[in-house]
Amino acid sequence: MDGDGDRGKARALKLLLFCLFIAIAAFFIVQASLGARTETSAAPANGSLKAMGGRKWASLYNFYKDLLEKLSRLQVRRLVPSWELAVNGEVFIAEEGGSLYLTTTRGQVMALNALSGGILWSLDLGIWVSAAPTVEAGVVYVGATNHVLYALDAGSGALLWYYTAQGEILAQPVVSDGMVFFCADNDSVYDLVHRLYAVDGRSGALLWVYDTESWTPSPPAVGVDAVYLGGYRREVYALEKLTGRKLWSFKASNIVYSSPQIVSGKVLFTCIDGWVQALDAANGGLEWSVRLPGFVWLAPSNGDGNLYACSFKNTVNALALETGDKLWTFEEKGFLSCSPFAHSGTVCAFDTQGKAFILDASSGERVGLLLAPHDFTSPPLLKDGYVYAASSDGFVRAYPLPDIKPPAKRG
């Protein structure tokens, strides 16, 4: 992407809006003038010409007033990086306790100071890593394509233990109650299946495994008592957390590649054909189902009673968590991810061109636009007032979030 053009995005957008405003103004002035001439040629005798002209100008005034109010509510801000770091390969980012933990497809693992970007430690595994690390209680867990799950000390990067699985570990590990859950495939080119592992988070000792004929590149969802996973055999299933015993399974409408979510007693998941479905977490019973356009993935829940989904068909959708009713849809191009801001009444949707759209969570109306000087190659991490993102020029950058005021309550 042209850097100079990117740096001028905000000015270009404002200029475009100004030109649009002038064009609309000229159009209405011409229309009002033509209307006045037509009315003059009719020569009404009862003085209605003045009244009609007054109504036209009042309508024009109200139109401009509404337009200006909408433009003033659209807050356009530039994202200016506070630091940047050159990396090799595609980057995946996690955060804990003021530190960033990065993995790359080239096998790099490193810890950074989130505020300064300073490198705390770095090591090279020398193998392909295709997912973000998981950081919990001072331990960094990294799965790799050499079949190994690594447990590293978060403070130093020192190896604590490792576990060798049956095949490649392509998805992010999940940590819950001192247990680490991760999937490995069967190291086959064809007829891929996977095994779900549960190991002790401190020692790496195996607790249980579960074999399935399905396969997924996504991590499981782990609740209080159960672990939930989907796969290409169009199945979502629940396993007992402590033993791996199968509790129930549900036949989905299509392939389930993304991770389920557990929210308010529901298991939420998407299929590759756009279906979003909600199951009762206790028994797997279908509660609701709705179809959205294209390939869909879910945003993390923030407890506001809504479910937010990004679509490959360039939409962000809000659904009612309890019923699945569609609340609103926002359309743009090239979405990577979306994430609700906690307690702010807004949702942030990132696209591949380095834009972040700030949407009113209740209506879907765009209330702000953030413009980065570089593109985004993977879903950015939104954390503690910063956007952490990787770009195609080989850098990871930290962007402090500018002040975007939440939408004013109407009525």
C-alpha positions in Angstrom: 0.0 0.0 0.0 1.3 3.5 -0.8 2.4 5.1 2.5 1.8 8.7 1.4 -1.7 7.8 0.3 -2.3 6.1 3.6 -1.2 9.1 5.6 -3.6 11.2 3.6 -6.6 9.0 4.2 -8.2 11.3 6.8 -7.8 14.4 4.7 -9.0 12.7 1.6 -12.1 11.4 3.3 -12.9 14.9 4.7 -12.4 16.4 1.3 -14.7 13.9 -0.3 -17.4 14.6 2.3 -16.9 18.4 1.7 -17.2 17.9 -2.1 -20.3 15.8 -1.6 -21.8 18.5 0.6 -21.2 21.2 -2.0 -22.6 19.0 -4.8 -25.8 18.3 -2.8 -26.1 22.0 -2.0 -25.8 23.0 -5.7 -28.3 20.3 -6.7 -30.9 21.6 -4.2 -30.3 25.2 -5.1 -30.9 24.5 -8.8 -34.0 22.5 -8.0 -35.3 25.2 -5.8 -34.6 27.8 -8.6 -36.3 25.7 -11.2 -39.3 25.1 -8.9 -39.6 28.8 -8.3 -39.6 29.5 -12.0 -42.3 26.9 -12.7 -44.4 28.3 -9.9 -43.9 31.9 -11.2 -45.1 30.9 -14.7 -48.2 29.5 -13.1 -48.8 32.9 -11.5 -51.0 31.8 -8.6 -53.2 34.7 -7.5 -53.7 33.8 -3.9 -50.1 34.2 -2.7 -49.4 30.5 -2.5 -46.0 31.0 -4.3 -44.4 32.6 -1.3 -45.7 29.8 1.0 -44.5 27.1 -1.4 -41.1 28.6 -1.7 -40.8 29.0 2.0 -41.6 25.3 2.5 -38.9 24.3 -0.1 -36.3 26.4 1.7 -37.3 25.1 5.1 -37.0 21.5 3.8 -33.6 22.3 2.3 -32.5 23.9 5.6 -33.6 20.8 7.6 -31.8 18.5 5.1 -28.5 20.4 5.6 -29.0 20.5 9.3 -29.4 16.7 9.5 -26.5 16.1 7.1 -24.2 18.3 9.2 -25.2 16.6 12.4 -24.4 13.2 10.9 -21.0 14.4 9.6 -20.2 15.9 13.0 -21.0 12.6 14.7 -18.7 10.7 12.4 -15.4 10.9 14.2 -12.4 10.3 11.9 -9.1 9.7 13.7 -5.6 8.6 12.5 -3.9 5.7 14.2 -0.3 6.8 14.9 2.1 4.0 16.0 3.9 4.5 19.3 6.4 1.7 18.4 7.1 -0.8 15.7 9.1 -4.0 15.5 10.4 -5.9 12.4 9.5 -9.6 12.4 9.8 -12.6 10.0 6.7 -14.4 8.8 3.1 -14.2 9.7 2.6 -13.0 13.3 0.2 -14.1 16.0 -0.2 -12.0 19.2 -1.3 -12.7 22.8 -1.1 -10.4 25.9 -0.9 -10.9 29.7 0.1 -8.5 32.5 1.4 -5.7 30.3 3.5 -8.0 28.1 3.0 -9.1 24.5 3.8 -12.6 23.4 4.4 -13.2 19.7 4.8 -16.3 17.6 5.6 -16.3 13.9 5.3 -18.9 11.1 9.1 -18.8 10.9 9.3 -20.3 14.5 10.1 -17.1 16.4 8.7 -16.8 20.0 9.3 -13.6 21.8 8.0 -11.4 24.7 7.7 -7.6 24.4 7.0 -4.8 26.7 3.5 -3.8 25.5 4.0 0.0 26.1 7.5 0.4 24.6 7.9 -2.6 22.3 11.2 -3.5 23.9 12.1 -7.2 23.5 12.2 -9.0 26.9 13.3 -12.3 25.5 13.3 -14.1 22.2 14.0 -17.7 21.0 13.8 -19.5 17.7 12.1 -22.9 17.6 13.2 -23.5 14.0 9.8 -24.9 13.0 6.5 -23.6 11.7 4.0 -22.1 14.3 0.6 -21.4 12.9 -1.3 -20.0 15.9 -1.0 -17.5 18.8 0.5 -18.6 22.0 -1.6 -18.9 25.2 -0.3 -17.2 28.3 -1.6 -18.3 31.7 -0.2 -17.9 35.3 3.3 -17.1 34.1 3.6 -19.9 31.5 3.5 -19.5 27.7 2.1 -22.5 25.8 3.1 -22.8 22.1 2.0 -25.6 19.7 4.0 -26.4 16.6 4.0 -28.4 13.4 6.8 -30.7 14.7 4.0 -32.3 16.9 5.3 -30.6 20.1 3.5 -28.5 22.7 6.1 -26.2 24.4 5.6 -24.7 27.9 7.9 -21.7 28.4 8.5 -19.5 31.4 6.8 -16.2 30.6 9.5 -14.2 32.3 12.6 -15.7 30.6 11.5 -17.9 27.8 13.2 -20.9 29.4 11.7 -24.3 28.5 9.7 -25.8 31.4 8.4 -28.9 29.7 7.2 -30.2 26.4 4.7 -32.8 25.2 5.0 -34.7 21.9 1.6 -35.3 20.2 0.6 -37.7 17.4 0.7 -35.0 14.7 0.8 -31.3 13.8 -0.6 -28.8 16.4 -2.1 -26.1 14.3 -4.5 -24.3 16.7 -3.9 -22.2 19.8 -3.9 -24.2 23.1 -6.6 -23.4 25.7 -5.9 -23.3 29.4 -8.5 -23.8 32.1 -8.3 -24.8 35.8 -4.7 -25.8 35.5 -5.3 -28.0 32.4 -4.1 -27.4 28.8 -6.4 -28.6 26.0 -5.1 -28.8 22.4 -5.7 -30.6 19.2 -3.3 -32.5 16.9 -4.0 -34.1 13.6 -2.9 -37.6 12.5 0.0 -36.3 10.4 -1.7 -37.5 7.2 -2.1 -35.7 3.9 -5.4 -37.4 3.2 -8.2 -38.5 5.6 -7.3 -36.0 8.3 -8.6 -36.8 11.8 -7.6 -35.3 15.1 -7.0 -36.1 18.7 -8.0 -33.8 21.5 -5.5 -33.8 24.4 -5.8 -32.7 28.0 -2.5 -32.3 29.9 -1.5 -30.9 33.2 -0.5 -27.3 32.8 2.4 -27.4 35.3 4.0 -30.8 34.4 2.8 -31.7 30.9 1.5 -35.1 32.2 -1.2 -36.6 30.0 -4.6 -36.5 31.7 -6.8 -37.9 28.8 -7.2 -38.0 25.0 -10.2 -38.2 22.8 -10.0 -39.4 19.2 -12.5 -38.3 16.5 -12.9 -39.0 12.8 -13.4 -35.2 12.2 -10.8 -32.5 11.9 -10.6 -28.8 12.6 -7.8 -26.1 12.5 -9.5 -24.3 15.5 -9.1 -24.7 19.2 -11.8 -26.1 21.5 -14.0 -24.0 23.8 -13.7 -24.9 27.4 -16.4 -24.3 30.0 -16.8 -25.0 33.7 -17.6 -28.7 33.3 -17.2 -29.5 29.6 -15.0 -29.1 26.4 -16.7 -28.3 23.1 -15.3 -28.8 19.6 -16.5 -29.0 16.0 -15.0 -30.3 12.8 -15.4 -31.1 9.1 -17.8 -34.1 9.8 -20.5 -31.4 10.5 -20.5 -32.3 14.2 -20.3 -30.3 17.4 -19.7 -32.4 20.5 -19.2 -32.0 24.3 -16.7 -33.9 26.4 -16.5 -34.1 30.2 -13.8 -31.8 31.2 -12.1 -34.0 33.8 -12.3 -37.3 32.0 -12.8 -36.7 28.2 -16.0 -38.8 28.3 -18.4 -37.8 25.5 -21.5 -36.1 26.9 -23.5 -35.3 23.7 -23.1 -34.5 20.0 -25.1 -32.4 17.6 -25.3 -32.7 13.8 -24.6 -29.3 12.3 -25.9 -28.0 9.0 -22.4 -27.9 7.5 -18.7 -28.0 8.3 -17.7 -26.4 11.6 -14.2 -25.0 11.2 -14.3 -22.2 13.7 -14.2 -22.5 17.5 -17.4 -22.6 19.4 -18.2 -20.1 22.1 -19.8 -20.6 25.4 -22.0 -17.7 26.6 -24.8 -17.7 29.1 -25.3 -21.5 29.0 -25.2 -21.6 25.2 -22.8 -23.2 22.8 -22.5 -20.8 19.8 -20.9 -21.8 16.5 -20.8 -21.0 12.8 -20.8 -23.2 9.7 -18.9 -22.5 6.5 -22.2 -21.8 4.7 -23.1 -18.9 7.0 -25.4 -20.7 9.5 -25.0 -19.5 13.1 -26.5 -21.9 15.7 -27.0 -21.9 19.4 -27.2 -25.1 21.5 -28.1 -25.7 25.1 -24.7 -26.3 26.7 -26.1 -28.9 29.1 -27.7 -31.3 26.5 -26.9 -30.1 23.0 -30.5 -29.2 22.1 -30.9 -26.6 19.4 -32.1 -23.3 20.7 -32.0 -21.2 17.5 -30.5 -21.0 14.1 -30.0 -18.1 11.6 -28.2 -17.9 8.3 -25.9 -14.9 7.5 -24.2 -14.2 4.1 -20.9 -15.9 3.4 -18.3 -17.5 5.7 -18.9 -16.2 9.2 -16.8 -16.0 12.4 -17.8 -14.8 15.8 -16.5 -11.9 18.0 -15.8 -12.5 21.6 -18.8 -11.8 23.8 -18.7 -8.8 26.2 -21.9 -9.6 28.1 -24.1 -7.0 26.5 -26.7 -9.5 25.4 -25.7 -9.4 21.7 -23.7 -11.7 19.5 -21.5 -10.1 16.8 -20.4 -11.8 13.6 -18.1 -10.8 10.8 -18.8 -12.3 7.3 -16.6 -13.0 4.4 -19.3 -11.3 2.3 -18.3 -8.0 3.9 -20.8 -7.5 6.6 -20.8 -7.1 10.4 -24.0 -8.5 12.0 -25.5 -8.2 15.4 -27.8 -10.9 16.7 -29.8 -11.1 19.9 -28.1 -13.7 22.0 -31.3 -15.2 23.4 -33.3 -15.6 20.2 -30.9 -15.2 17.3 -33.0 -12.3 15.9 -30.9 -10.1 13.5 -30.6 -6.6 15.1 -28.6 -4.8 12.4 -26.1 -5.2 9.6 -23.2 -3.0 8.6 -21.6 -3.4 5.2 -18.1 -2.7 4.0 -15.2 -4.6 2.4 -12.5 -7.0 3.5 -13.3 -7.5 7.2 -10.7 -9.4 9.3 -12.4 -9.4 12.7 -14.7 -7.5 15.0 -14.7 -6.9 18.7 -17.0 -5.1 21.1 -15.5 -2.5 23.4 -16.3 -3.3 27.0 -18.9 -1.0 28.6 -18.7 1.5 25.8 -21.7 0.6 23.7 -19.6 0.3 20.6 -18.1 -2.4 18.3 -14.8 -2.2 16.5 -14.6 -3.9 13.1 -11.1 -4.2 11.4 -10.5 -4.5 7.7 -7.5 -5.5 5.6 -6.7 -2.0 4.5 -5.9 -0.7 7.9 -9.3 0.8 8.8 -11.2 0.3 12.0 -14.9 1.1 12.0 -16.5 2.1 15.3 -20.1 1.1 15.3 -23.0 1.8 17.6 -23.7 -1.5 19.3 -27.4 -0.9 19.5 -28.0 0.4 15.9 -25.0 -0.6 13.8 -24.6 3.1 12.8 -21.0 4.1 12.1 -19.9 6.6 14.7 -16.2 6.7 14.1 -13.4 5.7 11.7 -9.8 4.9 12.6 -7.2 5.0 9.8 -3.9 3.3 10.2 -0.9 4.1 7.9 -0.5 0.4 7.1 -2.6 -2.6 6.2 -3.6 -5.4 8.6 -2.6 -8.9 7.6 -4.3 -10.7 10.5 -6.9 -9.8 13.1 -5.4 -7.1 15.4 -5.4 -7.4 19.1 -7.5 -4.8 20.9 -6.2 -4.5 24.5 -6.1 -1.8 27.2 -6.4 1.2 24.9 -4.1 -0.1 22.2 -4.4 -1.8 18.8 -1.6 -4.3 18.2 -1.4 -5.3 14.5 0.9 -6.9 12.0 1.3 -5.5 8.4 2.5 -6.8 5.1 5.7 -4.8 5.3 6.9 -7.1 8.0 6.3 -5.0 11.1 4.2 -5.3 14.3 3.0 -2.0 15.5 1.3 -0.6 18.6 -1.4 2.1 18.0 -2.8 4.0 20.9 -6.5 4.4 20.6 -7.6 8.0 20.1 -10.6 9.3 22.0 -13.9 8.2 20.3 -16.9 9.4 22.3 -19.7 6.8 22.6 -22.9 7.5 20.7 -25.2 9.9 22.5 -28.4 8.2 23.7 -31.4 9.4 21.7 -34.9 10.0 22.7 
